Amino acid sequence: MKVYCLGYFDKFSRFFIDIKKQLQKEYPKLQFTIGSIYLSGYLYSFFRGIPSTALSFKAWYASFFKRKKYSQVIATHQAYKGVNIQELIKLYGAPKQKKNYLYLALAYIDLLEKELANVDVLLLIGDLRLPFEIAQKLVAKKDTQIYFIEQGPYKTTVFDQKGANANASIRGYINKTEKDISFKKSFIKDFLHRKKNKKYNRSPFYRGLDFTLEFFFNKTCILPPDLKIDYPLVKIKHKNLNDKTFIPNTLNSDKSIFLLIGQVPSDVNMTHHSPFYRNHFQILKDVHASLPKNSLLIFREHPVYKNKYGQDFYNYIINHENIFIDLNKDVGPAFKVADVVVVNNSTIGVEAIANGKCVVTLANAYYDSSEICLKMNNKQELSMLLEKALAYEIDDTKRTNFLYEFFSHHLIDGFITDKNLVASKTIANKIIDKFTT
């Protein structure tokens, strides 16, 4: 068996390596390679003797040596080796960066064409970064089994053969039957209260390496364009923000409370699955301006993006008395007081639905078409949608059926960053079952 994995950081390489250990018990002659777009992922596997590729860096530097050839391809062809490159890079980079993304895409195609030759299994962490899209296109007409892996809610792992996030196979699921509802509710209750596994602590060396490269080389040609960031790496302290902190049991109970969930701006959920917004400042302003009368707004930062949404963003919060920011470690207190939860397409939307909250999605999500939340189809309807959400009641049967289907058939117990890995072993066993039945 030949397996190729595409991931990002060291924590993902660690996860892949455990899958390899399990597969090798069944396939002693297993060929297993890990391609990582960040150096931390590459070095973690390389130091452990696993065939590895520093994918983004190798492709980017190769693009310089083949610049003349690639320039001719770009000038005369829409597609390269069966991949429509002009269509492929539409959602990547600013207009001034498109040429570099085209060079990089061509180099990825050449590199991955060789690495994916005769591959039986392709494992992807997510589905929409540039090399991930290219890899899928290159094996699309082959017998390769593609599996998508994603970090799921409640410390689980998503394992899907169709896609990740809004491309996942759960999207659009509707089950209107009322069979076994009591059993399903009991299952969901037990699922939500499972014991959490101990977290694996990453070595500061690996993440420090990625951070250093981003910090010192972000504006140079040394760093591949798909690894460059347009947000601050260092947290910025904002004056007077402490006065805007959400403290449980202190908000005016006579007002309607809306909870707005923040995400990482560079994530594919924003770049690929968000038709109306490209930044959180615009989301914040639009949601705030569209609030029903006598309402409050609480904004919750993404855990890895605290104090990084920009000075204008935080100034807007400071300058409006009916906006607060949730700095609590657990989202529970904010869920408790919120009448409505607003998300672009965050996984937290499912957690809010599981907690009986009305959710308004502003973009495409895997739960947006299952009749368990309200979906914004154009920005002009946002005010009406937020007003409607205050009186909207989710059909309990549909909510139960969706959650049961999602929890029981699309999630694997265990998290990618567990100290003692469980999900990797389950995934390996599912792959083995696929090839032995």
C-alpha positions in Angstrom: 0.0 0.0 0.0 1.2 3.5 -0.8 -0.1 6.4 1.3 0.5 10.1 0.9 -0.4 12.7 3.6 -0.8 16.4 3.3 -0.7 18.5 6.4 0.6 21.7 8.1 2.3 21.7 11.4 4.3 19.2 13.6 1.1 18.2 15.5 -0.4 16.9 12.2 2.8 15.0 11.3 2.7 13.4 14.7 -0.9 12.3 14.0 0.0 10.9 10.6 2.9 9.0 12.0 0.6 7.2 14.4 -1.7 6.3 11.5 1.4 4.8 9.8 2.3 2.7 12.9 -1.2 1.2 12.8 -1.2 0.6 9.0 2.2 -1.0 9.1 0.9 -3.8 11.3 -1.3 -4.9 8.4 1.0 -3.8 5.6 4.7 -4.4 6.5 5.8 -3.1 3.1 3.8 0.1 3.5 5.1 3.2 1.6 4.2 6.3 3.6 5.1 9.9 2.8 4.2 13.1 4.5 4.1 16.4 2.7 3.9 19.5 4.9 3.5 23.1 3.9 5.1 24.4 7.1 8.7 23.6 8.1 7.5 22.4 11.6 5.5 19.6 10.0 8.4 18.6 7.7 11.1 18.6 10.4 8.9 16.6 12.8 8.6 13.7 10.4 12.1 14.1 8.9 13.7 13.8 12.4 11.8 10.6 12.9 13.0 9.0 9.7 9.7 9.3 7.8 9.9 10.1 4.1 8.9 13.8 4.0 8.7 16.9 1.8 8.8 20.5 2.8 6.1 21.1 0.1 5.6 24.8 -0.1 9.3 25.7 0.1 10.3 23.0 -2.4 7.6 24.1 -4.9 8.3 27.8 -4.4 12.1 27.5 -5.0 11.5 25.2 -7.9 9.3 27.8 -9.5 12.4 30.2 -9.7 14.4 27.6 -11.7 11.5 27.0 -14.1 10.4 30.6 -14.3 11.0 30.8 -18.1 9.0 27.7 -18.7 6.2 28.7 -16.4 6.0 32.2 -17.9 5.3 30.6 -21.3 2.7 28.3 -19.8 0.9 31.2 -18.1 1.0 33.3 -21.3 -0.4 30.6 -23.6 -2.4 28.1 -21.5 -5.5 28.2 -19.3 -4.7 24.7 -18.0 -1.5 22.7 -17.1 -1.5 18.9 -17.0 -5.2 18.8 -16.8 -5.5 21.5 -14.0 -7.2 24.8 -14.8 -4.6 27.1 -13.2 -6.4 30.4 -13.8 -9.6 29.1 -12.2 -7.6 27.5 -9.4 -6.0 30.6 -8.0 -9.0 32.9 -8.1 -9.4 32.9 -4.4 -5.7 33.0 -3.5 -3.9 36.2 -2.8 -4.4 39.9 -3.7 -4.4 40.9 -7.4 -0.7 41.9 -7.2 0.2 38.4 -5.9 -1.6 36.4 -8.6 1.5 36.0 -10.8 3.4 34.5 -7.9 0.5 32.2 -7.1 0.5 31.0 -10.7 4.2 30.2 -10.6 3.7 28.4 -7.3 0.7 26.4 -8.6 2.6 25.2 -11.6 5.5 24.0 -9.4 3.0 22.3 -7.0 1.5 20.4 -10.0 4.9 19.2 -11.2 6.0 18.2 -7.7 2.8 16.5 -6.6 2.4 14.7 -9.9 5.6 12.8 -9.1 4.8 12.3 -5.4 1.3 11.1 -6.0 2.2 8.5 -8.6 0.5 5.2 -7.9 -0.8 6.4 -4.5 -3.6 4.2 -3.0 -4.6 6.5 -0.2 -4.4 10.3 0.0 -4.9 11.8 3.5 -5.6 15.5 3.7 -5.9 17.8 6.7 -8.7 20.0 5.3 -9.4 20.4 1.6 -8.9 23.9 0.2 -5.3 25.1 0.6 -3.6 25.4 -2.8 -1.6 22.1 -2.8 -4.6 20.3 -1.3 -6.8 21.3 -4.2 -4.1 20.4 -6.7 -3.6 17.0 -5.1 -7.3 16.2 -5.4 -7.4 17.2 -9.1 -4.3 15.1 -9.9 -5.8 11.9 -8.5 -9.4 12.6 -9.4 -9.5 10.1 -12.3 -7.5 7.4 -10.5 -8.5 4.7 -8.0 -6.9 6.7 -5.1 -9.0 6.8 -2.0 -9.2 10.3 -0.6 -9.9 11.0 3.0 -10.4 14.4 4.6 -9.4 14.9 8.2 -10.5 18.0 10.3 -10.5 19.0 13.9 -14.1 18.5 15.1 -16.3 19.9 17.9 -16.1 18.6 21.4 -12.5 17.3 21.0 -13.4 15.0 18.1 -12.0 14.4 14.6 -13.9 14.8 11.4 -13.2 11.9 8.9 -14.9 12.3 5.6 -14.5 11.1 2.0 -16.3 14.1 0.4 -14.6 17.1 1.9 -14.2 19.3 5.0 -16.1 22.3 6.4 -18.8 23.4 4.0 -17.8 20.6 1.6 -18.4 17.9 4.2 -20.9 15.1 3.3 -23.1 16.0 6.3 -24.2 19.3 4.6 -27.8 19.2 3.5 -28.7 16.3 5.7 -32.4 16.3 6.5 -34.1 13.6 8.5 -37.8 14.2 9.2 -38.6 10.9 10.8 -39.3 10.7 14.5 -38.0 7.2 15.1 -35.8 6.5 18.1 -35.9 10.2 19.2 -35.5 9.3 22.9 -32.5 7.1 22.2 -30.9 9.8 20.0 -31.4 12.4 22.7 -29.8 10.1 25.3 -26.9 9.5 22.9 -26.4 13.2 22.3 -26.5 14.0 26.0 -23.8 11.4 26.8 -21.7 12.6 23.8 -21.7 16.2 25.1 -20.6 15.1 28.6 -17.8 12.8 27.6 -14.5 13.1 29.5 -11.9 15.2 27.6 -8.5 13.6 26.9 -5.3 15.1 28.1 -3.8 17.5 25.5 -0.4 17.0 23.9 2.0 19.8 24.5 3.8 20.9 21.3 7.5 21.5 21.5 8.1 25.3 21.3 10.9 24.5 18.8 8.6 23.6 16.0 6.0 26.4 16.3 8.8 28.8 17.2 10.4 28.0 13.9 7.3 28.7 11.9 6.7 31.9 13.9 10.3 33.1 13.3 10.0 32.6 9.5 6.7 34.4 9.4 8.0 37.3 11.6 11.3 37.9 9.8 10.6 36.9 6.2 6.9 37.6 5.7 7.6 40.5 3.3 10.4 38.8 1.4 10.6 36.4 -1.5 12.1 33.7 0.9 8.7 32.8 2.3 6.3 31.1 -0.2 3.3 33.3 -1.0 0.8 30.8 0.4 2.5 31.0 3.8 2.5 34.7 4.0 0.1 36.4 6.4 -1.6 39.8 6.5 -2.3 39.9 10.3 -0.2 40.8 13.3 1.8 38.0 14.9 2.1 39.8 18.2 -0.9 40.7 20.4 -1.7 44.4 20.7 -2.9 45.8 23.9 -5.9 48.1 23.4 -6.6 50.9 25.8 -10.0 51.0 27.6 -10.9 47.5 26.3 -11.0 46.2 29.9 -14.1 48.3 30.4 -15.8 46.5 27.6 -15.2 43.0 29.0 -18.3 40.7 29.2 -18.7 39.7 32.8 -21.5 37.1 33.5 -24.5 38.2 35.5 -23.7 41.9 34.9 -25.5 42.7 31.6 -28.9 44.3 31.4 -31.4 41.5 31.4 -34.0 43.6 29.7 -32.1 43.7 26.5 -31.8 41.0 23.8 -28.2 39.6 23.7 -26.5 38.6 20.5 -23.2 36.6 20.6 -20.9 37.1 17.6 -18.2 34.4 17.1 -14.9 35.4 15.6 -12.7 33.2 13.5 -9.1 33.2 12.0 -9.3 35.6 9.0 -6.9 33.5 6.8 -8.8 30.3 7.4 -10.4 28.6 4.4 -13.8 29.2 6.0 -13.2 32.9 5.3 -11.3 32.7 2.1 -13.4 30.1 0.3 -16.7 29.6 2.1 -17.6 33.2 2.9 -19.3 34.9 -0.1 -20.1 38.2 1.7 -17.2 39.0 4.0 -13.4 39.0 3.9 -12.7 40.5 7.3 -14.2 40.6 10.8 -14.3 44.4 11.0 -17.0 44.5 8.3 -18.9 41.6 9.9 -18.8 43.4 13.3 -20.1 46.7 11.8 -22.8 45.1 9.8 -24.1 42.9 12.6 -24.0 45.8 15.1 -25.8 48.1 12.6 -28.4 45.4 12.0 -29.2 44.6 15.6 -32.9 44.9 16.7 -33.7 47.8 19.0 -32.8 47.3 22.7 -30.1 44.8 22.0 -26.5 44.1 23.1 -23.7 42.5 21.2 -20.9 40.3 22.6 -18.0 39.5 20.4 -15.9 36.3 21.2 -12.4 36.2 19.8 -11.0 33.0 18.3 -8.6 31.4 20.9 -5.5 31.7 18.7 -6.4 35.2 17.5 -6.9 37.2 20.6 -6.1 40.9 20.4 -5.2 40.5 16.7 -8.3 41.8 14.9 -6.8 45.3 14.3 -6.9 48.7 16.0 -10.0 49.9 14.0 -11.9 46.7 15.1 -11.2 47.3 18.8 -11.8 51.0 18.6 -15.2 50.3 17.2 -16.0 48.1 20.2 -14.7 50.8 22.6 -16.7 53.5 20.9 -20.1 51.8 21.1 -21.7 51.3 24.5 -23.8 48.2 23.5 -20.8 46.0 22.4 -18.8 43.9 24.8 -16.0 41.4 24.3 -15.9 37.9 25.8 -12.5 37.0 27.3 -13.7 34.0 29.2 -11.8 30.7 28.5 -15.0 28.8 28.2 -17.8 29.9 25.8 -20.4 28.5 28.3 -21.1 31.7 30.2 -21.7 33.6 26.9 -24.0 30.8 25.6 -26.0 31.0 28.8 -26.9 34.7 28.4 -27.1 34.8 24.6 -30.5 34.9 22.9 -29.0 34.4 19.5 -25.6 33.2 18.3 -24.2 34.8 15.1 -21.4 33.0 13.2 -19.8 33.4 9.8 -19.5 29.6 9.6 -17.6 28.6 12.7 -17.7 25.0 14.2 -19.0 26.7 17.4 -22.3 27.0 15.5 -22.9 23.3 16.0 -22.1 23.7 19.7 -24.6 26.6 20.0 -27.2 24.5 18.2 -26.5 21.6 20.6 -27.1 24.0 23.5 -30.5 24.9 22.1 -29.5 28.3 20.7 -30.8 29.9 17.6 -27.9 30.3 15.2 -27.6 32.8 12.3 -24.9 31.8 9.7 -23.6 34.6 7.5 -21.6 32.2 5.2 -21.5 28.6 4.0 -21.3 25.9 6.7 -21.9 22.2 6.9 -24.9 22.7 9.1 -26.5 25.7 7.2 -28.9 23.8 5.0 -30.3 21.2 7.5 -33.2 23.4 8.8 -31.6 23.8 12.2 -30.4 27.4 11.9 -31.1 30.6 9.9 -28.9 31.3 6.9 -28.2 34.8 5.4 -28.5 34.7 1.6 -27.8 38.4 1.0 -26.5 41.2 3.2 -29.7 43.2 2.7 -31.7 40.7 4.8 -29.4 40.7 7.8 -31.6 43.1 9.9 -34.7 41.1 9.2 -32.9 37.8 10.0 -31.6 39.0 13.3 -35.1 40.2 14.3 -36.5 36.9 13.2 -33.9 35.0 15.2 -35.3 36.3 18.5 -38.6 34.5 18.0 -37.2 31.5 16.0 -37.6 28.1 17.5 -35.6 25.1 16.1 -37.6 22.0 15.3 -36.4 19.8 18.1 -36.8 16.6 16.0 -34.7 18.0 13.2 -32.0 19.3 15.6 -31.9 15.9 17.3 -31.7 13.9 14.1 -28.9 16.2 12.7 -26.8 16.1 15.8 -27.2 12.3 16.1 -26.2 11.8 12.5 -23.2 14.1 12.8 -22.0 12.8 16.1 -22.4 9.1 15.4 -21.5 8.9 11.7 -19.2 11.8 10.8 -17.0 12.2 13.9 -14.3 10.0 15.4 -13.6 9.9 19.1 -10.4 11.7 20.0 -8.7 14.9 19.0 -5.7 15.4 16.7 -3.8 17.0 19.6 -4.6 14.4 22.3 -1.6 13.2 24.3 -2.6 9.6 23.8 -3.9 9.4 20.3 -7.1 7.5 19.7 -8.5 8.9 16.4 -5.4 8.0 14.4 -5.9 4.4 15.3 -9.6 4.5 14.3 -8.7 6.1 11.0 -6.1 3.4 10.3 -8.6 0.7 11.0 -11.2 2.3 8.7 -8.6 2.4 5.9 -7.6 -1.2 6.5 -11.3 -2.3 6.4 -11.8 -0.4 3.1 -8.9 -2.4 1.4 -9.7 -5.8 2.9 -13.4 -6.0 2.3 
